[in-house]
Amino acid sequence: MKNKFYITTPLYYVNSPPHIGHSYTTVAADTLARFHRNMGDEVYFLTGSDEHGQKIAKAAASAGLSEKAFTDNMVSIFIGLWKSLDISYDDFIRTTDKRHSAAVELVLTILHKNKDIYMDTYEGWYCTPCETFWTDMQVSQDCCPDCRRALERIREDNYFFRLSYYQQWLIEHIQSHPDFIRPVSRYNEVLSFLTTNTLTDLCISRPKSRLKWGIEIPFSTGHVTYVWFDALINYISAVGFGYDEAKFKKYWPADLHLIGKDILRQHAIYWPIILKALGLSLPKMIFAHGWWMVGKDKMSKSRGNVIDPLRLVDAYGVDTYRYFLLRDVPFGLDGTFSNEAIIKRKNSDLANDWGNLTHRTATMVEKYFSGKLPEQGSIKENQLKRD
């Protein structure tokens, strides 16, 4: 019987075209998926698009399009990039898919029935670019702690999810599962945060008076679902939650959620608690890799310093680009992008080192095997043995 390997990227927010950061996560996930397929595992490699929320609504309005027309166009750009990068995903899920919206509605219904969701009044700060609420204690100088942009002061009735109720359980789970969050620096970061702060309950809705583009709360026609709560559900909606029990049983829990470190809080705190409240198993590992920097700044859409991956593929070739992403920086750490770095890798690693090795190997195959590769032996039979 084959082992299964369920690997995911985050859903990419499609308010603007993809950049190197998106391709970094996806190429890494693709490499792992290919490795496990070669090992004989039954792989399910999931990626997709996050299409709801205030930023999408604003971007669509600026483009003079409906939200659905805007996201359809952006999704085609992302899929085109994955095709150009030879990404071998098994499934591409969109948060506008019916299978996903139905799963979100089911999750909300279950949590509401179990009294893990309640209505309350929120008053505080809100960052539209990050689509995040902040308390007075978290904010200084009236700007977002993450993106440093101006915040909006709001007061509104919303639905909340009881994160705080599960805080001690999550601490104990992380402590008893040292491989749950990787690398170790991220494990320590999350555990330190949880043991030195008190979680506040998560606001999971937006009033339709402020935002109509989202999945409607099934028990309130006046609210739509918070984009982050909506997006996280994709990891179970893609594998049959609520509509294909056999598929869900086969693939869940995920073996690896591969993410960037900027969305660690959502994946290592919100998501495990949502699953616990649903009575579902947790993913086996969440790996948060580092950022690509331009100079001293993180590469991000909000900073306007992004670089188009297709331009790099056109300039250097897809194999060179994929190799550079995985070779130039120890996986998990931050790296600094430059065209000079790609050129150096192409010349020193690919042309000189690997090129020389390939030439010597081809020469030996021609000399000793009449130009034909011998049959591949069993990987297990040829494993190196330790003394």
N, C-alpha and C positions, 0 to 999 in steps of 0.2 A: 504494500500500500504506500502510495506517495505521501510525503510530508507536504503540508500546505504552507505557503508563505504569502501572507497578505501584507502588502506594503503600500503606504499612502504618501502623497505630498499634501500640503494644505490646499484648500481651494483658493485659487488666486482671484483677488479682487479686480474686476475688469472695468474700473473707471478710467483706465488709460492703458496703452499698449505695454507688453511685457518688457522687462529689462534683464540684466545679467543675473540679478538675485533670483528671479523666477527660474531661469534656465539652470542655475547652479543646483538648486534643490532637485529639479526634475531630472537632470543628467545624473546626479548621484543616485536617485531612486531607480532610474533606468539601469544603471550599472549593477546595482544590487539585484534587481529583478532578473537581469540576464545571467548573473552568476548563479542564482538559485535555480533558474531553468536548466542551466548546464549541469547542475548537481542532481537533476532529476526531480526537483520539487514541483508541486503544482502551484504556480504563482498567480496571484491576483494583484495586479498593479493598478492602483486607482489615482487619478488626478481629476481636476475639474475646475469649475468657475463659481465664484461667489458673486451673485448678481443683484442683491437687494441692498437697501439702505439709502441714507440721505446723500452720500457722495455720488452714487449712481444716478439718483434722481436729478441732482444738480448738473452733473456732467451731461446727461441726456438733454436737459432743458437748454444748456449752453450750445449743444450741437443741433438744436431744433428737431429732435427726434423723440419718439416715445421711448420709455425705459426699455421695453422689450426689443424694439428695433435697434437701439443703441447697444444693448448687451449682445444681441445676435451678431452684430458687426464686430464687436470686440472679441467675442468667443472665436469667431472665424480667424482672427489674427493670432490668437493664442494657439489654436489648433494648427494653423499654418506653420508657426514656429516649431511646434513639437514634431511636425512632419519633416521640416528642414533639419532638425537635430537628430532625426532617426530615433525618436522616443517610442518605445514599444509598450505603451500602456494597454491594459486590458479593458479599461472602462474610463469614460469621461463623463462625470456627473455634473449637472448644472442645478443650481438651487431653484431654478424656474421649472425643472422637470416635475411632472405630476407625482412620480414615485417618491421624490424628495419632499415635496410639500405635504403629501399625505403622511409621511413618516414624522415630520415635524409636528403636524396637528395631533398625531397619535401620542407622541412624547408629551406634548403640552397637556393633553387630556389626562394621561396617566398621572403626571406630576400634580396637576390641579386636584384630581380626585383623591390623591394621597396627602393632600394639604401641604405639599412642598412648594406650592405657588400661592401667593396671596396678593391682594390689592393694597397699595399704600400711596401716600403722597411723597413725591421726591422733590426736594428743593436743594439746588446746588449748582455745580459747574458742569458744562457740557462742551466737549471738543468735537466739532463737526468733522474735520479731517480724519480724526482717529475713531469717531463714533463711539466715544467713551465718556462716562460720567466720572467726575472727580469730587471728592469731599473737600471741605474747607481746609482740613488738616493736610491734605495731599498737595495743595496748590499754594504757590508763592508767586507774587507779582502778576497775578491774574493771567498766567499763561499755562499752556498744557505741559505737564511734566515730561511727556514723551516727545512731542514735535515742536514745543516752544511757541506755538501759535496762540492767538487770542482765544479766550474762552467766552462762552455765553452763559449768563445766569438764567436758570429756568426753574419753574415750579409747575408740576403737573402730576396727575394721578396715573400710576403705572402698576404693572404686575411685577412682583419680585420672586426670585427663586431663593430658597433657604440655603445658601452656601454655608452660612455660619454654623448651622446645625451639624454639619459633617466635617468640621475642621479637624477635630481630634482624630477622627477615623482616618482622614487623609494623611495626617502626620504619621500615624502608626503604620499605614500601608507603605508609605515611602521608606520609612526606617526598616521595615521588614523585607523590602524588595529593592535592594541596592542597584539593580540594573534597570529599574523602572524609568529613571531619568538619566540621560547621558548627554554629554560627557560629565565627569565627576564635578566639574565646576558648576554646571547647571543644577545638578542634584543638590549640591551644597547651597546654591542660591535659593532654590525653591524651599528647601527645608528651613533655612535661616529665616526666610520671609514668614513662613507659617508659624514658626515657634516664637517670633518676636512681634507679630502683629495679630490683631483680631480681624477675621474676615467680616466684611459687610455683605449683606445679601445682595444678589445680583439683579439689577433692573433688566427685565427681559422683554419689555414691550415699548412701543412708541405710539402715542395717540395719533389717530388718523388726521386730526386737525393739523398736525405738524408733518406727518409723513404717511403717504398712502401706498408707496411702493414697497411691499413686503408681504409675507405670509400672514393672513389674518389669524388673530388669536381665536381658537374655536369656541371659546366661551365668552367672547366679547367682540361684537361687531365694530366697536370703536377703536380697536387697537390692532397694530401689526407687530410681528415678532422682531425683537432686537436682532440685528444682522449677525452678530457673533454667535448667539444661541442657535439661530437658524443654520449657520454654516457648519458648526461642529457636528450636527446630526448627520451630515453627509457620510461619515465613516460607517454608519450603520444602515442608512437608507440605501446606499449603493449595493449592499450585500443582502438585501431582502427583508430588512426589519419591517414587520407589519404586513408583508405581502408574499414572502417566499421563505417559509420556515426552514426548508431543507438547505437552501443556499446560505441562510444566516447561520445555521448550525455548523455548516461546513467551514465557513471562513472566519466567523467571529470567535475569539477576539483577534484584533489586528496584531501582527507580529512586530510591526514597526511603523510608527508615525514619524516621518522625517519632516522637520520644520526649521525655520529660522529662529534665532534666539529672541527676536523681537515679539514673537507670539507665544512665548513659553508660558506666560501666566494663563492664557486662555486654555492651552492644551494640558498643562500639568496641574491646574487647580480647578477651573470650571468643568472641563470635560470629565475627569475622573469622578467628580462629585455628581454630575448629571447621571453618569452610568450607574453609580452606586444607588442613587435614588430610584433608578429604573429597575434595579435588581439584576443588572447585566455585568458580565466580566469586564475587567479593564484591559486595555492594550498591554502587550508584554513590554514594550519599550517605546519611549519618546526620546528621540535624538534631536537636539537643537544645535544646528551648526552656526558658524559665525557669519559676519557681514563682509561684503565686498566694500572697500573704502575707496574713495577718490580723494587722494591727498589724506587729510585728516578727518574727512567727513564720510558718514555712512552714505552709500548709494541708495537713494530712495526717490520715489515719485514725488513725495511732498517737498523734497529739497530741490527738485528740478535738475539733478546732476546724473540722471540715468544714462546708460549707454545701450544702444540697440544691439542685441545679440546677432541679428541677421547681418548687420554691417560687418561684424567680426567674422562671421561664417563666410561671407562673400570675400573678405580680405585674406583669410588664412586657411579656410577649409573647415568642414565640420569636425573631422577627426582631430585636427590640431586644437580647435576650440574646446572640444570635450576633454581632451587630454590636459590642456592647460587648467581648466576648472578644477580637476581632481588632483593634479600634480603640484600645483604651485603653492598651495597652502595646506598645512596639516588640517585634516577635516575636524571641524569643531572650533577652530580659531578664526580670527579675522584675517583678511588679506587685503593688500593694496593692489588695485588694478592699474595696469599701464600697457600700452601697445608694445613698449620695449620688452616687458616681461614675457608677452606671448612670443615675440620674435626670438627671444633668447631660448625659450623652451623648444620652439620648433627647430632651431638650428642645432642646439647642443644635445637635446634629448632625442628628438625624432630623427633628424637627419644624420647626426653623428653616432649616437649610442645605439638606438633601435635600428637605424638604417644599416649600420655596420653589422649588427647581430643578424638581421634579416638576410643580408648579403652572404654572410658566412654560412648560415643555415641552408640557404638555397644552394650554395656551392656544394655542401656536404650531401644534400639530398640528391643532387645531380651525380655526384661522384660515387656514392655508396648505394643508392637505391634507384639508379637509372632514371632519375628525374621524377619519381613517383613517391608520394608520401606513404609511409607504412601505415597499416591499420592502427587506430588509436587504442591503446590498452585501457584497462580499467583504472579510473582515478584512484580508487582505494588500493589497488595492487601496487601503484607506483608512489604512494605516499612516503614521504621521508620518515624514517623511524628515529626516535630519540633513544640515546643510550640510557 
